[in-house]
Every structure is written in C-alpha cells, then in structure tokens.
Amino acid sequence: MGNTDRIIRIIIAAIIAGLYFTGTITGTLGVVLLVLAGVFVLTSLVSFCPLYALFGMNTCPTKEG
C-alpha cells in the first residue's frame, strides 16, 4: 500500500469518526461507518489491504533499479 493511499484512508477515517462523535451520523449507519473507519486505520497501520491482494491491486510505487 502506497503512502498516498495510507494518508487518504486515515483522513477518511478521521472524518467519519468526527461525524460519528458529533452526532451527525447516528444509528446503524453510524456504527457501520465507524467500523469501516477502524478497518481503514488498521489497514493503514499495517500497510496491507486484503481486498487489494484479492483483486491483485498494488498502490505501492515500484522501485526501479
């Protein structure tokens, strides 16, 4: 997972968490989005996304040697 992808995921997670804790999104949708935000943070910290592996995607830049 590339750095840009990691940063975008963390920003989206922060926005979702902020909206949830300010009461803008509530109920089942709020909980689902909060869990999704947690997954975004977790995958950003470990630099691995299982869905990317499943679909053969790679956002990490290739080093040319």
Backbone bond lengths (Angstrom), bond angles and torsions (degrees), N, CA, C in turn:
res aa  C-N    CA-C-N  psi(-1)  N-CA   C-N-CA  omega(-1)  CA-C   N-CA-C  phi
1 M - - - 1.437 - - 1.523 108.37 -
2 G 1.316 116.04 129.96 1.458 121.24 -178.27 1.524 112.36 -77.09
3 N 1.317 115.70 163.08 1.468 121.11 -178.68 1.524 112.08 -62.53
4 T 1.332 116.80 -39.38 1.464 120.07 179.97 1.520 110.28 -61.98
5 D 1.319 116.51 -43.95 1.459 121.77 178.44 1.523 110.62 -61.00
6 R 1.313 117.00 -42.96 1.465 121.69 179.89 1.529 111.08 -63.06
7 I 1.321 117.05 -44.03 1.466 121.68 -179.02 1.520 110.79 -65.06
8 I 1.335 116.77 -43.17 1.463 120.75 179.56 1.523 110.47 -62.41
9 R 1.328 117.12 -42.30 1.468 120.65 179.07 1.526 111.51 -62.70
10 I 1.316 117.59 -41.04 1.470 121.00 -179.87 1.528 110.49 -67.64
11 I 1.325 116.96 -39.69 1.471 120.42 178.54 1.520 110.37 -64.18
12 I 1.335 117.19 -45.58 1.464 120.91 179.07 1.528 110.29 -62.08
13 A 1.327 117.28 -42.00 1.464 120.93 178.94 1.525 110.95 -62.79
14 A 1.318 117.12 -40.71 1.469 120.66 179.05 1.527 110.96 -65.23
15 I 1.311 117.13 -40.09 1.470 120.90 178.76 1.524 110.15 -64.59
16 I 1.329 116.97 -46.17 1.467 120.55 179.28 1.523 110.47 -61.71
17 A 1.329 117.70 -45.06 1.465 120.88 179.41 1.530 110.71 -61.73
18 G 1.315 116.61 -42.75 1.461 120.33 178.46 1.520 112.02 -61.70
19 L 1.329 116.75 -43.54 1.465 120.40 178.76 1.528 111.62 -65.65
20 Y 1.322 116.49 -36.40 1.462 119.84 179.62 1.524 111.04 -69.10
21 F 1.313 116.97 -47.94 1.466 119.94 -174.90 1.529 113.27 -75.58
22 T 1.331 118.06 -15.55 1.466 120.03 173.36 1.523 111.40 -91.73
23 G 1.331 117.03 -3.54 1.456 120.86 176.82 1.512 114.40 86.03
24 T 1.321 117.87 9.57 1.462 120.89 179.49 1.519 110.90 -70.62
25 I 1.327 116.82 -41.43 1.467 120.39 173.11 1.520 107.60 -113.94
26 T 1.321 115.98 131.64 1.459 120.58 -175.69 1.519 110.03 -136.73
27 G 1.297 115.31 179.61 1.454 121.71 174.96 1.518 112.71 70.65
28 T 1.316 114.42 -154.19 1.461 121.11 -177.26 1.519 111.30 -62.84
29 L 1.318 116.67 -42.67 1.467 120.10 178.80 1.520 110.92 -59.68
30 G 1.315 117.09 -41.09 1.455 121.13 179.00 1.516 112.27 -62.66
31 V 1.320 116.75 -42.68 1.460 120.85 -179.76 1.524 110.26 -67.38
32 V 1.341 117.14 -43.17 1.469 120.87 179.04 1.527 110.42 -61.61
33 L 1.321 117.07 -44.56 1.470 120.26 179.39 1.529 111.18 -66.94
34 L 1.319 117.80 -34.63 1.459 120.90 177.92 1.530 110.58 -66.78
35 V 1.316 117.36 -39.80 1.458 120.96 175.88 1.527 109.65 -64.55
36 L 1.319 117.21 -42.76 1.470 121.49 177.30 1.533 110.49 -59.92
37 A 1.318 116.95 -40.76 1.461 120.87 177.30 1.523 110.76 -62.41
38 G 1.329 116.77 -39.84 1.458 120.63 176.71 1.517 112.09 -62.71
39 V 1.323 116.24 -40.51 1.465 120.66 177.41 1.526 109.90 -64.69
40 F 1.325 117.33 -41.10 1.468 120.77 177.60 1.522 110.98 -59.21
41 V 1.323 117.01 -45.30 1.472 120.73 -179.77 1.527 110.21 -65.00
42 L 1.324 116.51 -45.10 1.468 120.45 -179.38 1.529 111.56 -61.13
43 T 1.329 116.89 -46.88 1.468 119.20 180.00 1.526 111.37 -67.26
44 S 1.314 117.47 -29.91 1.460 119.99 176.58 1.524 111.25 -69.35
45 L 1.316 116.81 -39.05 1.463 120.69 -178.79 1.525 112.24 -69.15
46 V 1.326 117.31 -36.74 1.463 119.99 -178.87 1.524 112.22 -93.15
47 S 1.316 117.76 -4.41 1.477 124.46 178.85 1.525 112.76 56.41
48 F 1.319 116.25 37.48 1.461 120.51 179.00 1.518 109.17 -146.64
49 C 1.320 116.04 131.32 1.454 121.74 176.93 1.524 108.33 -120.06
50 P 1.330 118.00 116.67 1.462 120.27 -179.41 1.525 113.67 -59.51
51 L 1.323 117.35 -33.60 1.469 119.14 178.32 1.519 111.54 -66.60
52 Y 1.316 117.20 -37.01 1.464 120.20 176.74 1.524 110.00 -62.83
53 A 1.312 117.36 -41.63 1.463 121.21 179.13 1.529 110.25 -65.28
54 L 1.316 116.51 -40.95 1.457 121.45 -179.29 1.529 111.53 -62.39
55 F 1.325 116.78 -40.36 1.465 121.27 -178.46 1.526 113.37 -94.52
56 G 1.324 117.54 1.53 1.462 121.47 177.95 1.514 114.26 72.21
57 M 1.321 116.89 27.08 1.471 120.89 179.94 1.520 109.74 -91.74
58 N 1.346 115.36 152.52 1.454 121.48 178.17 1.505 108.41 -146.79
59 T 1.327 118.36 120.38 1.466 121.63 178.82 1.515 111.87 -104.91
60 C 1.320 116.74 5.34 1.456 121.34 179.05 1.533 108.62 -84.72
61 P 1.328 117.17 129.14 1.462 119.02 -179.56 1.532 111.36 -64.47
62 T 1.317 115.78 143.24 1.447 121.21 -179.93 1.524 109.98 -86.16
63 K 1.333 115.77 133.46 1.463 120.25 177.81 1.523 108.28 -86.30
64 E 1.318 115.34 127.11 1.458 119.68 177.92 1.525 108.28 -94.36
65 G 1.292 114.56 130.99 1.446 116.60 -173.56 1.471 112.20 -113.10
